[in-house]
Amino acid sequence: MTSLTEILSTASSWAWGPVMLILLLGTGVYLTIKLRFLPLRNLFYAFSLLWKSRSSKAQGDISPFSALMTAMAATVGTGNIAGVAAALFIGGPGAIFWMWMTALVGMATKYGEAVLAVKYREVDVEGKHVGGPMYYIKNGMGAKWKPLAFAFALFGTIAAFGIGNMVQANAVAGAMESAFGINNQLTGVIMMILVGLVLFGGISRIAKTATALVPIMALIYIGFSLYILVVYADALPAALTTIVESAFTGSAAAGGFAGASIILAMQFGVARGIFSNEAGLGTAPIAHAAAKTNNPVEQGHIAMLGTFIDTIILCTMTALVIMVTGVWQSGETGSPLTALAFTTGLGSDIGGMVVAVGLAIFAFTTLVGWSYYGERCAEYLAGTKVITGYRIFWVLAVFVGAALSDYFNTVLILADVLNALMAIPNLIALLVLSPVIIKLTHNHFNQGK
């Protein structure tokens, strides 16, 4: 397993090297500038649209609000708890700064993805609205680009089992064993049953589950985090200063990573940021394509809120709690580091339970949300006949992921590689179709003039 981890680490370094950083951040910066910083200017407008969209009667399968909750169910997962801690451990505090930058430009990326998803979506033989990168590549870019659409769907079908399934089950099993002494296999069986009950109900049941769980779990996690930040308020300014300074000077966490360089901070900050909020990955537009809406631009505004809430709010909460409690140099990494921070801030009885339960619920919703992504990618490749088989394999993979709880880092690195393979076709499509995004946006805000 050690040699496999080393091979995957090398592959991840190449996958998330300078070329990917430039393509990912460059696409976000380009769209941000071309849209005249629309995500930042229209943030409150986006929240107002989200509130009004809860009872939409337009064409689609789920409300725009439920589409965002489904997308957030997939994004709010181990990346918010274990991923942030891993970024701090490997890349130092500067990695958090680059997570923020990735999110700020990623809002424009997520906006563009959803605009194209609604614009170029289709209705399948079962009457469901389907969309995402494979469809806006095929329908927006023409026949010669179909191999790129096929590539995204293929990578998405496979990658879903990594980032959206085994990584999540893996982290939950480890947290349950650490906090409550529950056997990994038992955790796997319980998760299989729960995921199966939701998954075989289709997008409607997935959306209902996400709409019920995501807001509640996010508010509870934010509440406990804010309590700790208030208690350690005197350490907050120094923590923020360290994060910003380390982004440009390089500063390592403990655990043998002395002298983490700026590029390492950037690499792991961007990788963990994308792992968490998925901006540029091309997954969220698959959920937003099912929204009951006739307006791609309005759905784009709603979609970009997912990146803001996930990274700017939730990931920041985790990072600051780890920093202000002073445990970021303890030598721990992943969810144990986050658990140590909350235990320090809340006490041993409450802290560990908050992280363990939070991680379990976050990961469960991710398992459910990503099952829809993978299923839609598989449908694009082989039609609706593949859906039942895909769901069965998905449920079985949950148990496999839980049983591999001793190899979390290996599975996490594998997910990084698969993420990069998915991102490339999607980012190319966003750049090629950027004139469509700009035109639709311009028409939307000028139609009344």
N, C-alpha and C positions, 0 to 999 in steps of 0.2 A: 504493500500500500504506500510505503514511503516513496518508492521510485515512481509510482503513478502520480502521487501528489507533486513530485518534482517536475514531471513531464507536463502536467496540467498547469503548474505555476509558470513554466516557460511559455506555454501556449497562451496563457492569460496575459503575460507581459507583452507578447507580440500583439495579441488581439486588442488590448487596451493601451497600445503604445501611442507615439506621437501622431500617427496617421488618424487613428480613431478619435483621439482627443480633438484634433483639428476639424475633422468631419462633423463630429457631434456638437462641439461648442460653436464651430463655424456656422453650421446650419441654424442653430438657435440664435446666434448673433445676427446673422443675415436676415432671418425672418423678423426679429425684433426691430431692426432698423427699417426694413421695408414696410413694416406695419406701424412705423412711427411710435414705437414703444406702447402699442395698444394694450398688452397685458397689464402694464402698470397703470396706464391712464384709466382703463375701464374695469378695474378690480371691483369697485362698488357696484357698477352696472351689472357685472357678472353675477354677483351675489343676489341682486334684485331679480335677475332672470331666473336664477335657481329657485328662489322662493315662489315665483309665479308659475313655474313649470310643473309643479307637483300634480296638477290635475289636467294636463294637456289632453286634448281630444284629437290631435293630428294623427296622421298615418304613422304606424310604428307598432312595436310590441310592448314597450314599457315606457313609463314617463321619463322625461329628461332628467328629473331628479333621481329616479331609480337607476338610470343609466350611469350617472355619476357615482352613485353609491356602489353599483356593481363594479365599475372601474376602480373605485377606491378600495373595495373589498379585496381586489387583486393586488393593489399596490401597497396597502397598509398591511405589512406582514413582518417577517423577521428582519427585513432591512431596517425598519424603524427602531428595533431593539438590539439585535445582534449585529446587524450590518454597520450601524453607526459606531458601535463599540469596536468592531474590527478595524474600521477606518482610522479611528483614533489610535489604536494599538500599533498598526503597521505604518500609517502615514503621519502620525503625530497630529496635534491639534489643527495644523494648517489644512488637513484634509477636510475639516468641517467647513472652512471658508469656501473651498472649491465645490463642496456639496451645495452651498448656498448659491454660488454663481451658476452652477449647472441648473439649479431649479429656476432661477430668475430668467435665464434665457430659454430654459426648457418649457416655460409657460407659453411662449410663442410657438414652440415646436408642437406642444400638445394642442394648442388652438388650431394650428394648421392641419394636424392629423384629423381632428374631429370634423373640421369644415369639409375636407375631402371625403371623409367616410360617409357623411350624410349626402353629399353631392353625388357620389358615384355608387351608392349602395344598390343592392338588388333584392328581389323577393324570390326565395327558393321554392322548390316544389311543394313544401309543406306550408307555404304561406308566411314564412318567417322572414323578417328583414335582416339581410346579412351584408356585411361590409368590412372595411379595414384595408390595410395596405395592398393585399393581393387583388382587391376589387378596384381600388383607385389606380393601381398600376395598369391593370387590364383595360378598364373602361376609360381611363383618362390619358394614358400614354400610348395606347395603340398595340397592335398585334406583335410588333417586333420586340416589345418589352415583356411579353408574356413569360419568358424564362425567368425574369426577375420576380414576377408575381409567384411563379411556381417555387422559386428558391425561398422566398419569405414564408410561404405556407409550409414548406417542408421543414425549414428551421424552426418555425413556430410549433409545428406538431411535435417535434422531438424536444425542443427546449422547454416546452410546458412541463414535461415530466421532471425537469431539473429545477428551475427557478420556482415554478408554481406548485410543485408536488413534493418531491423528495426532500428538498431543502427545508420546506415548511414542516413536513412530518418529522424530519430529522431533528429540527430545533425544538419542537414540542416534546418529543420523547426525552431529549436531554434535560429540558426544564422540569418535566414532571418527575423524572427520576431524582434530580437534584433537590427539588423542593419537597416532594412528598414520598419519595422512595418507590414510585410506581414502576413496575416492570415495563421495559421498552415495548415488548411484544403486546402486552395488554393495552398500552396506549395506542399502538398501531391498530389493534382490532376495534377499539372504541371509535377511533377516528374514521376507520373504514365504514363503519355502520352509519355514523352521522353524515359523512360526506355523501354516501350513497343515497340516503334518504332525501337529501336536497338535490343532488345531481340528476336523478332520474325524473325530477319534476320539470326539467327544462328551464329556459330563461326566466319564465314567470316566477317559479319558486326560488331560483337563484337571486332574482332581483328583490323579492319580498324578504328573503333572509338577509341580504346585504343592507336593505333599507332599514331593517329592524336593528341589526347589530352594529353597523359601522358608526353611526352617530353616537350611540351610547358608549361604546368602548373607547372612542376617541376622546369624548368629554371626560370620562373617568381617568384615563391616562394623563390627560392634560391637567386635571385637577390635582392629582397626587404630585405631579412634576412641579406645578406652580407652588404647592405647599413647601416643597423642599427648597425651591429657589428663594422663597420668602425667608425661610429659616436661615439659609446661607447667603442672604442678600449682600453681605459685606464682601464675599468672595466673587460675586458676579462680575464686577468691572474688570478685575484681573483676568478672569476666565475669558471674557470677550476680547480683551487686549492680546492675550496669548494666542487665541485662535487667529486673529488678523495678522499679527506679527509673524507667526510661524508659517503662514501661507507664503511669505516672501523671503524668509530667512532659513526655513527648514528647522524642524525641532522634532525629536523622536520621543516616543513613549518608552516605557520600560520594556523589559523582556528581550534584551539583546539587540534591539534595532537602533543602536546608537547612531546619531547623525543622519536621521531621515532627511533626504534631500527634498528640494522644492518639487521636483518632477515626481517623486514618490508620493508626496502629499496630493499633488494634482491627480495622479493616476488613480489612487485609491479613493480620493474624494469624488471624482467623476464616476468611477465604476460603482461605488456604493450608492452615490446619488441616483444613478440610472437604475440600479438594482432596486432601490426604494420607490422612486416615483415613475420610472419607466418612460420618461419623456424621450422621444426619439426611437424608442424600441418598436413602436407600432402596434402595441397590444390594446391600449385604451380605446382607440378608434373602433375596434371590433365591438366593444360594448356600446359606444355612443351611436353606432350605426343602427342599433335596434331602438333608438329613442323615438317617441311619438313627437315628431317635429317635421315641419316643412321648411325650416330655416337653418341652413348649415352654419351661418355666422353666429346665430344665437346659441346653437349647441356647442360651437367652438369656444364661446365665452364660458359656458358651464364646464366644459371639459378642462380648461386650463386651471380651474379652481382645484382640481385634484392634485396637481403638482404643488400649488401653493400650500394647501393644507398638509399634504404628506411630508414635504421636506422643510419648508420654511417654518412650519409650526411643530409637527410631531417629531421629526428628526432633531430639530433644534432643542426641543425639550429633553430628549435623551442625552444629547451631547452636553448640554449645560449642566444637567444633574451629575453626569460623570465628572465634569470639570470642577464644579464648585465643591463637591464632596471630597475632592483630592485623591480619588482612587484611580485616576487615569494612568498613574505610574506604578500601579500595584503589581503589574506583570500578568494580570488576567486579561482575557480577550473574549469577544463574542458576548452571548447572553450572560455568562458568569460575571463579566465586568459590569454590565448594566445592573444585574442583581445585587452585586456588591455595593454599587452606588445607591440604589434604593434602600438597601438594608442599612447602610450608613445614615441615610437621611430620614428614614421612617422607623428604624428599629428592626431587629431580626425577625420578629413575628409577622410584621406587615410587609416589609420591603420585599422579601423574597417571594411572598405570595402574590404581590402586585405584578411583579415581572413574570412569574410563572403563568398566572392566569391570563395576564395581558398578552403574553406571547402565544398562549394556546388559542385564544380567541382571534387574535390578529392572523395567526397562521391558518386557522380553520377557514376564515373568510377568504384568504388568499387561495387556499386549496379549491374552494368553490368557484371563485371568480376566474381563476386560471383554467379551470376545467372547461369553461365556456370558450375561452380563447383557443385552447388546443383543439377543441371539438370543431370550431368553425374553420380552423386551418385545415384539419383533416377532411372536413366536408368539401372544402374547395378542391382538394386533391382527388377525392374519390366519391363525392356525392353523399347524399343523406343516408345511404345504406350503411355507412361506416360508423354512424353516431353511436349506436348501441354497443358495438364492440369496443369503441374508444372509451366509453364510460366504464365498461367493465375493467379494462386495463388500467384506467385511471385509479379506480378504487383499490385494485391490487397493489399498485405502485405506492400507495399511501403506507401500506404495511411494510414494504421493502424499505422505504425511507426511514420509517421509525426504527427498524431493526439496525440501521446503519448509524445509530446515534454516536458511536465512537469515532466516526469519520466525518464530522460536520465540516471541517475545513476543506477536505477533499471535494465534497459535494458542492460546497460554496464556490470553490475555484472553477469547477466544471460549469456551474451556472453562469459564471462570468464569461467564459468562452462562448457558450451558446447565446448569451445576450448579444455579444458583438456580432455574431453571424446573423442574427435577426435584424439588428439595427442597420446594417449596411444597405440592404435593398430599400428599406423604408426611408432612410435619409436621402438616398439618390432620388427616390420618387418625390419627396418633399421639395427638393431643389428644382427638379424638372417641372413640377406642377405649381411652383410658387406663384407664377403669374395668375393662375386660377384663384389661388387663395387671396391674393391682393385684389383682384377684380371683384370677387364676390363680396369682400369686405367693403371696398369702395362703394359698390352699388347699394349695399345695405344701409350705409350711413348717409348716402346722398339721394336715396329714392324719394324722400319727402321734399327735397330742395328744388 
